[in-house]
């Protein structure tokens, strides 16, 4: 499984990278803003994108919609500081496959990533 982490905080990206490395994860790319996330997603076609909702330059929601429009079968999980249902709804409307509040990202990502891998592997 190949994963793109799009988050403006380099420390958070590194922590997520460390959490995900090994096992089913083959490659991990990092983007600091939405524009870079879209470019990397187009270039490397990851299986899963972990996307911060409030990225600079191009928001995570806009980047999600742009990536989904390419027609590639990529799973996108939006991560956000906000936990209110309106943000989950906005993420899903942008085309995201899932929404994880950043406050619970550590606990949520461990079960989420293998689930995405199984779904992706079953599609092949």
BELMODA-V47764 format. One line per field, one symbol per residue. psi: psi as a letter, one per 40 degrees, with the letter a starting at -180 (. if undefined). burial: b if it has 24 or more other C-alpha atoms within 12 Angstrom, else e. A space follows every 50 residues. Layout:
# BELMODA-V47764
psi->???
burial->???
This chain:
# BELMODA-V47764
psi->hhhhhhiehdddddddddddiibehdihiiieiddddddddddegidhhh hhdfiichidddddddddeeeighhhhhhidieidddddddddeeidihh hddedddddddddddddddddde.
burial->bbbbbbbbeeebbeebbeebeeeeeeebbbbbbbbbbbbbbbebbbbbbb bbbbbeebbbbbbbbbbbeeeebbbbbbbbeeeeeebbebbbebbbbbbb bbeebeeebeebbeebbeeeeeee
